Amino acid sequence: MTGLATENTLIRNASDVEAFARQCFLASPGEQVGVELEFLVFDRTAPARQVPWGRIAEALPRLPGGSLVTFEPGGQLELSGPPGSLPDAITRLTADVDAVREALRDAGLVPVGVGLDPLRPARRQLRLPRYEAMAEFLGMPYGALMMCSTASIQVNLDLGERPATRWERAHLLGPVLVAAFANSPLSESRPCGWMSGRQAVWERLDRTRTAAVPATGDPAADWAEYLLDARLMAVREAPQSPENPENAGDAGDAEGTRYHPVRDGSTFRDLLAAAARPPTLADLTYHATTLFPPVRPRGWLEIRYLDAQHPASWPVCAAVTHALVTDDRAADSALAAAEPCAGMWLRAARRGLADPMLRRAADACFRAALAALPRLGAAPALVCEVASFANRHVSPGRSPAADLLDLAGGPGRRLPDWLAREGRI
């Protein structure tokens, strides 16, 4: 097929799907980074109580850095910073995080950077039709936990001149970075048995859409196969028209689109083979947005496997990830150390840096990142933050989750009281 030109273009066969997949891997010579931060928000005086997302929205100021504000189904606050060079992206998003923290503090609220809600059970607040379909498809309890109780840092990177190289790096580094930034060891005030409980939740969802994309050496072909073999979560109906006002209102989302869950386990490949009308580019594009592998291509790389971090320390996570994937010298050193840990996603999530092999690999990766950051224009203060994180967490083999376990379980400490003060995770 030539030219995936409009959303109504028909997708007739696997070759059309591969053409779409190859568009997701076009070389992008820039070196921009974009960071998306999710925060769980707590009421300072009643941390065990859910905070309505509308209360959070009302308290937010105008953001000086230009970040986009959205909310996840459980009311998690998301800030999507403008893409730019590493220094610019971090400066602008830091200004917005600071403004949000101050405004929420004045409203009696605190944004907490942790990968899994350590106190409250999952409860969905947003009822858009796509979330209704997602909730029905993913089921209980892990679908609800993922939608309503998890928070992450997503680092978006240009594909560069060699997209396959950065794609491979992002995957090989994944277990080491999961361990280094594991920050979700608690659920309902108790240890959940994982340093990254968030990763454990994702592991228990539909693996046709959450497992890593298999690697054969051709990322676009691999992504096409993943798209074809992933189960359909929902199908969309066209936005309702003025001639059908009875379909408006609560039945559709903000754009008037309906979503119907698919209950028979069929895949996109099955949809292509069905006798009904061929799916369109819009159908395939939507299907791709319902897939959540650890690394997802969208014309850039979405690195999706990182737990949320403390609001003051997220730049370390973004800077290290950016340096190791985009800087060739740093990547060579890091990959040599990380390769023995390839595929250890579950081991990294369960043990974090307490695992000696992962700790050694993380130590080498952080040393490589520290050497690269000045080349990437990072300010001396950011380099110092990365070094401090390495000294506090990597060298002693203590993921951020270990600090949270200590604080939650220490003598005379109660997690709600601790969270209510400053959310110092």
N, C-alpha and C positions, 0 to 999 in steps of 0.2 A: 504494500500500500504506500502511496506517496502522499505526503502532506496531511498530517493530523491537524486540519485547519480550524475546525469549529467544534463546539461541544456536541453538535448533532452528527458529526462524522461517524459513520458506522464502523464498528470493530467486528470484522467478519471471521478472523482466524488468529492462530497463534502468532503469525508473522506480524499482524497489526499490533498485537500486544508487545512484541519485541521492538517494533518501531517506537512505540510509546516509551518503553523502558530505556531505549537508547537516548531519547530526548532528556531523560533524567540524569544522564552522565556526560553531557556535553562539556568540553573543557572550558573552564572559566579562569582566565589568567590572573585575576585579582587576588588579593590576600585579605579579603574582608572576613571579619568574624562577627557573628550575631549571637547574643546570649538571651535565653528565656529563663526566667526565674519563677518558680512556684513557691508560695509560702502558705503554710497553715496559719490561720489567724485565730488567736485566743482572746477571750475576755479576761482582762487582768484580775478582776475580782471574783470571777466564776469560771476558771479555766476548764472545768469539766462540761460546760454548757456550750452547745453549738452557737456560733455567731452567724446571724443571717447575713447573706452576702449583700443585701441592700444597705445594711448598717455600715459595712465596710466601704461600699461605693460612696455613700454619702459623706464619709469622712475624708475621702481622698482629695488631695489638692491638685492643682494644675502642675503637671510634671515638667521640670525645667529641661530635662534631657530628651524629651520627646518619645518616651516609651509608650507602647500600646498596653492598655489595661484590659484584661479579660478575666473571667472566672471559670473555674472548673466545676463539674457537677456538684461537688460537695461544698462549694463555697471557697475553695482554695483561690487565693489571689495570684494572678500571673502577670508579670511585667516582661514585655518583649522589647528589649532595647534596640535602637536603630543600629543596623550593621555599619561597620567602619573598620579602620585599622584597630589593632589591639588596644593601643593607648586611648584612642577616641571612643571606642565602644565601651571600655571599662569606665572612663571618666563620665560619660553621659549616663550610663546606667547606674553608676554609684550615686550620682546626684539625685536620681529618681528614687533609688532605694532609701537614701537619707531623708528625702522629703516625705516619703510614705511612712517611714518609721516614726518621724516626728508627728505627723498628722494623726496616725493611729494611736500613738501614745496619748495625745491630747483627748482622744475619744475613748480612752480606757481600754485600748486594744493593743495587742502585740503580735507582729508577724514573726513566725518561728520557722527557721530553716532546718527541717528534719524530714527524712524521706518517708516516714510512716507515722501517722497520728499516734502518739504514745498514750493518749488518754481516752479519746472519745470513740464510740462505735461509729461505723459508717452510716451516714444519713444523707440522702440526696436532696439537694435544694432546687437545682435547675431541672425543669420538666420539659425542655424542648423535645420535639418528636424524635430527633436523632439520638438523644440520650435515653428516651424511653425504649427505642429499638435496641440500643447498645446494652442497656441493663437487662432486657429480656434475653438477649443472645448470650451474654457473658455469664449470667446467673449469679447465684449466691454460693458462698460468701465472698469469693475472690473478685468477682466482677464489681461488686459494690465497694470492696476495699480499694481496688484500683481506681475507680471513678471518683470516690469521695474521700479517701483517707491517705492518698499518696501525694508526694511532691518531689519535684526533680529540678535539676539544672540541665537544660538542653543547650549544647554548644553547636552552632551552625557555622560551617566552614566552606569557603570556596573549594571547588574541586581541583583548581590549578591546571597546569598544562598536562598533567598525567593523572587523570581521575582514578584509574585503576590502582595506582600506587597509594593514593590517600585513602581510598576505600579499604585496601588491605591493611594499611597502618591502623586505621580506626578500629578494625576488628581485632587485630593481634594485640593491641594495647588494652583492649576492653577489660579483661579480667584484672589486670594490674591496677587500672584506674578505678574499677569498681571497688577493689579492696582498699585502695588508698583513701577513697572518699566515702566509704561505707558509713552511713549515718542514720540508721533506722533499726535499732535493736529492740524496741519496745512496742507493745500493743496492749491497750487497756491496762496500762501501768505495770505490766509484767514483761520480763524478757521473752522474746518470741523465738529464741534459739538461733537467730541469724544476726550477723552484723549489719547486713542490708536486708531487712525485712521487706522493703519495697521490692527488691529483686525477687525475693521468694514469692511475693504475690504475683508478679508478672509470669514467673515460671509456671504457675498453676492455672493460667488462662489458656485459651485455645492456642496450641503451639503452631498451628498453620499460619498464625499472624503475629506471634511474639518470639518465635525462635530466630536465631541469627540466619541471615540469608546464606545458603550453602555457597561455597566458593569452588569454582572450577577453573578460574583464570580469566573468565569473560564476565565482568560484573553486570553488564547490561543483559546478557543472556540469562544469568543467574536470577536477576531481578524479575525478568519476564516469567521465568518458571515459577518463581515465588508468587507473583501476581496470579498466575493461572491456577495454581494448586491451593491457594488460600480459600477457605470457606467464605461464602458470602455472608456478611453480617446483616445487611439490610438492602432493600432496593428502594429507589426514590421514585416518587411521582413528580410530574412537572408542577411548578408553582401554580397555585390555583388562579383562575382567571376571573375578571369581574363578572363574566357571564354565569359563574357558579359561586355566588356569594355564600351558599350554604356550606361550602368547604373551607371557609375562612375561620379566623379566630383560633381557638385552642387546638384545632386539629393540625395546624401547620406551625413551622418555625417562623422566625422573623421574616424570611423571604417567602413564606407561603408554601414551603416544600413539605411534603409528607414522606415519612420513612416507615417501611414495613419490614419487620424482622424476617429473616429467612430461617425456617425451622427444620429444613430437611437435610442439612449438612452439605448441600451442593456447593460446588466451587465455581470460580469464574470460568474455568475450562468447561464445566458442565453447562453453564449459561451459553457459551459459544455454540455448544453442540445441540442445544434445545431447538425445537422446531419453531418456536416463537420468533419475534423480530430480533435481529442482532442487537447487542448492546451498543451504546454510543460511546464516544470519547468522554462525555460527561459521566456516564456510568462507570467507566474504567477509572477515571480520575477520582471519583468518590470512593470507589473500592480501595484504591491505593491509600486514601486518607484513613481508612479503617484498619490498616495493617501497622503493627507497632514493633518491628524488629529493633534490636539494639542500635543499629545504624540504618538510616533510611535515606535513599537518594531522592532529591526533588529539584535537581539542577544545582544543588549544593548538597553537602553532607549534613544530615541531622544526627548528632551524637546524643543518644537518648538514654544511656545507661547509668547516669550519674545521679546519686542521691542529692537532694537539696542540702545546702550548707548554711551555716550561720549567716545572717544578713551582712555581717562585717567581713566574712572570709570567702565569700563566693568568688571574688576575683582570682584567687589562687587556683581554683578548679578550672576556670575558664582559661587562664594563662597557660597552665601546664598542658592542658589538652591541646590548645592551639599550637604551642611550641612543638610538641612531640609529633603532631600530624603534619604540620606544614614546613618545618625547618628540616632540611635534608640531613644535616650533620647530627642534629639532635635525634632524628628518627633512626639513623643508622645505629647509634649507641643504644637507644631505648629498645629497638626491636631485637637486638642481639640478646639483651637481658630478658625481654618479655616473651620471646619465642617459646621457651620451655613451659610457659604458663598458658599457651594458646588453648582456647576452648575450656578453660577452667572457670566458667561463669558461676556455676553453683558453688564450687569450693571457695571462690573469692567472696561470694555473697554470704556464705555461712561463717567463714573464719576471718575474713578481712586480713589485715596485716599481721594477725597472730600466726598466720601460716608463714613459716620461714622462707619458702621459695618465693612467695608473693612479696614478702617484705624485701628480700634481696633485689628482686626485679624492680620494685617501686623505688628503692634507694638509687639504683642506677638511672631510672627514668627521671627522677627529680634532679639528679646531678646534671643530666643532659639538658633538661629544661632550663635550669639555672644558667647554664652556659649559653643557651640560645636566646633567652629573653632580651638581653641588651641588643642583640642583632635585630630583634623584632621591634625595637623602639620602646620596650617597656621601661617605665620610670624606675629609678633606683628604689623608691618606696615599695613598688610592687615586687621587685626582685627580693627585697628584704622580707616581705610577707611570705613569699614562697619558701625562702630559706627557713623562716620561723616555723612554718607549717611542717616542713621536713624534719626539723629538729624536734618538734613536739610530737609528731605522729609517726613519721616514716622510720626514722632511725631507731626509736624504741619499739616499733612494731605495734603501735596503738592507733587503730583507725579512730576517727572522731566518735564512732559509736561507743568505744570503750569509755570515753569521758562521760557520755550520757548514762551508761550503765553504772558508773561509779557514783555520779551525782544522784541518780534515782534511788540507789540502794544504800547510800551511806547512812550512818547512824543519825537519827533525828531529822532526816531529810524526807520531805514529802514532795513528789513530783509536781502536783498542782501548785504548791506554794512557790516552788522554784521557777516553774514556767511563768507564773503570774508576775514575777519581778521584771525580768528583762528578756526572757526567752534565750538565755545564754547557753546555746547549744554549740 
